[in-house]
Amino acid sequence: MSRYAMVIDLQRCTGCSSCSISCKNENNVSDGIYWSGKITETSGTFPNVRFHYIPTLCNHCEDAPCVRGCPTRAMHKLDNGITMHNPKKCIGCRYCMINCPYGVIYFNWSNPHEFWRDKRVLIKGGTSSPAEETRKVGGKEIPYYNPEREATLSGIRAKGVVEKCTFCDHRIKKGKLPRCVDACPADARIFGDLDDPKSQINKLIGKFRPFRLKESLGTKPGVFYIRDFSSAAYPRTKGGI
Amino acid sequence: MKLRIWIGLLGLGILLGLMTVYRVYTAGFVVYAKTDVLVWTLPLGAYIFFSLTSSGLAFVSSIPIVFGVKRYETIEKRTIFLEFAVLMGSFVCLILHLGSPLKVIYLMLSPNLASPLWWLATLYTIYLVIIVSAFWRIHTARTSKVLGVLVFLIAIATSTTLGWLMGMTDARPTLNASFFTMYFPLTAFISGLAAMLLFSLLTAYFSNREITQEKNALYNELARMLGIAAGLVLILFLWRSIIGGISSTAEGYLAFKHIIGSIPYNIELWLGLFIPSILMLIPSIRVTVWGKVTAGALLLIGMFAGRLEFVLSGVVRPLGQMAEGRPEFVSYMPTISEILVVVFGLSIMLLIYTLGDRFLKLEQVPE
């Protein structure tokens, strides 16, 4: 059985956010929810400053605290290592959000894609309402609806339940890579099977010194980060007093 | 006449609560002051307050059966009924906290025994059945040692499981403390004592019932117990502050520094613990009705604020990618809808208690 994981090469990542945008399109993710997000940080004091960018997503932890705490097994592990959520069983207690150390689980506070339900037009007789736009292009709730998402999960999650990244399990089932991996123009995301010693991710994990987020908590995340981007150079020095 | 006005007020509270239910389940949880960071707020704080008060009342009602102090039998029936009423109030707040409460059926269909939340739900269901049975036994002028012991055991189980649920969250340094499995039953006990005194004395006052000498002595004894227990909790509370402030991790310390200056924290410390314990440890104040009522009311207000402070302490600091673009600590102010959830829970609880007092002979002593 496979044990899927991801390597993110921070030297290759340009911070373009195409992972986030493609994820939103692929999974019909609503406004304000980011299955694929980021942590940014500015270090140093002006003028000696640097900007750091770490792309984030569900870590699909081996010992996932969200899974352990979920009272109805709505949050559960698949045999292939993916941490999956079943909205049909979710009671909306948000205990998974409390337990997740990475802040990657979101709750649908209101009806998703509220904007596209709006039947009001901006200019009467001139423009279409968002709801009409959706109907015209044959979308389901949103114009850019992706029906393929329905294969393993509700196409659009309802109000009152949580949602998060699934490593695009519906694509994996078809032998495709997760959408964010496919869409990355810099090939900064590398996906594969940890149980396959010949997999690209195992080669990279072995070649570089990877780190995982908040490893001290013992959750054993399935997202590994390697290298760090820096175009800066400096003259060789021993400092001084 | 007074009773009609009272019932009318409670009816209004329930009506406002029902309107809130409609708003919550049509507009969604956006009517609460919740964000992706503040995932648990006032409704959950109110649930914890009510449920722990109910557990505390269970400790008080168990005194005659579990500890064999027969003179407490005179308050047993009222205490058990109050336990039930308060539990109903807690369920109202809990339901309005859940995003999809109708799916709770999956607690049975797809249980996760590793989840403290599953245990809590199961224990509270058993608890409800047991207190209803125990009350029915007393109401039919009988008593059951087994049920009395079960009420006591389940009250320990629920309050400590709540400590497990809240206190074992690795991701949240301010919540992650085994301390809560001890702090919750203790504070539940003082809340139960305070609620018992407050409701018994106010009921007697408003229904013009004379308090017998025997009962008065019992109330004074309970008040002394309240003073001592609140004092002990105060010491524990201060140690919690010292440990949080001095010897925790930097992350925990920062969150704690934020909380220590908050209004709920200070209400819990001063109104909820310090003043009631002082009032109840001064004999001349302790023997007065107003002294006991004031101490009981202040303690409950303080505990309510404390439960809210506790819930907020775990969520005010954004984690991971949720921290992106947010301040180090987010502020919280409850919305009208959240306040109405508490009003709804309180009104349901008070209505049940008022009807029980009127029709179920709560003064009755089991044989």
Interface residues (C-beta under 8 A of the other chain):
Chain A: G32 Y34 G37 K38 I39 T40 T56 P65 R68 G69 C70 P71 T72 R73 A74 K88 K89 C90 I91 G92 C93 R94 Y95 M97 I98 N99 C100 P101 Y102 G103 V104 Y106 F107 N108 W109 S110 N111 A158 K159 G160 V161 V162 L213 L217 G218
Chain B: A27 G28 F29 V30 K34 D36 V39 W40 H97 L98 G99 S100 P101 K103 V104 Y106 L107 L109 S110 P111 N112 A114 S115 P116 L117 W118 A121 L165 T169 D170 A171 R172 L175 G314 V315 P318 L319 G320 Q321 M322 A323 E324
